[in-house]
Amino acid sequence: MSVLLSDVVSGSAVGLRGRLWRLSASELRAAAIGASAEILRLEAVRVAVVDELSMRPDDQVIASRGVGAWLAANTMLQVRDGKKIAALGAALRPFPAVAARFDGGDCSFDHAVLIVAFCESPPKGMPDEALPRCIDLLLAAASGVEATTTKVRNVIATLERVFESDEIPPAEDIDRNELRIASTLNGRVVVRGDFDALTGEMLLSALSNLTMPTPAPDGTPDSRSAAKRTADGFTELIRRYLDCAKTGVDGGQRPHVNVHINARDLAEHRDCAAAPSPDGVGVAVSDLDVGHMPWLGPLSVSVSQTRLLGCDCFLSTVLLDDHGAPLDAKPGKRLVSAEQRVALIARDKGCAFPGCTCVPAWTDAHHIRHWANGGPTVMNNLVLLCRSHHRLMHRKSGFVGKWVIRIGVDNKPWFIPPPSIDPGQHPRPANTTFKT
């Protein structure tokens, strides 16, 4: 191995890109393979060290509520990833054969997780004496450059069928049900689940009407993909549950989406995401236009999205001192009352945006002039908009501010299109054509 090639694998990446031109294609391939093997080795080292630390925690680990959270706090890992590392270390202890293969760099982190998960919860019909042979089969599928997650999962599925219990078929086994919900680095949320047949049937039934393709008034087919329609339907299902179900209490109140934001930011919202810092070369963190949600934390939602949610919400006010400490909390109030919503439905019949036929149940009450800017919550400042058009009015790039809503002399909403759609900007009446 050349000096440069050895440096590529074991040295720092700082300045490396400017030296790689000196390597041939075969050396670059060798460096990529060597770096990958080194990653596997260091990953196994980290799991072993973290596991040992979890069995001998010191004050720092205890204060962090676990070694996984401590690791995340002292590295650039997310908490969930730190906890996965700690969990794998603990799970490998009872299965030395799997640990040995993982420590030797012949089994990846993800494949080791799959194998120990099978070992911890084997098929109910599998005798204990069959486990060592099953581990050998799983390690064979997980070893070598030809190992893939699909191969490992196929072996697991085969073993589950071979040792299927006569007691409960897999499709009816609710003990296997699991739902994983995790936030991603860009603030989105990933949902993965595995349910028994009955739960799956209930979910599909609940989503059925909410995921149907909806043609436009002119007959144009719904352009959304099946996955997008399912996501939209799932969002609507959750919203209806939170609005209508007897959900009990969570932290002293019915669970719902809670967004915390500074009143000044909400009222003084700018079109850009942040203003330049005083020196003109960066972004002032204190000026970032973001809201904070209890589950996902800060940077979860922009002020634009917060204003959208704030159009039709339950508003609570908390007074803070200069240090951000609460001084007083005022009783919460719903901005749009039930009586006002009934009146809006009677007037707008559903989404009032021209060309939209969305029914009232799928609409929000939109403040024409936002209450944070002094707009009153009265009929002449409210209009029903479906979630798509409500989002467009608040968020869509190039859309915000181009359509103007006015209440006409007939006390009904009128929509003034931008010049790009109608050069004369002739006001259009609320869309009630298909709702009478």
Secondary structure, DSSP 8 states (H G I E B T S, - for coil): --HHHHHHHHS--TTGGGTGGGS-HHHHHHHHHHHHHHHHHHHHHHHHHHHHHHHS--HHHHHTTSHHHHHHHTSS--HHHHHHHHHHHHHHTT-HHHHHHHHTTSS-HHHHHHHHHHHHS--TT--GGGHHHHHHHHHHHHSSTT--HHHHHHHHHHHHHHT--SSS-GGG-GGG-EEEEEE-TTS-EEEEEE--HHHHHHHHHHHHTTSS----TT-----S-HHHHHHHHHHHHHHHHHHHS----BTTB------B--HHHHHT--SSS--B-TTSSSB-GGG--EEEETTTEEEEEEHHHHHHHHTS-EEEEEEE-TTS-EEEEEEEEESS-HHHHHHHHHHHSS--STT----GGGEEEEESS-GGGT---SGGGEEEEEHHHHHHHHT-TTTTTTSEEEE-TTSSEEEE--TTT-TT---EE---TTT-
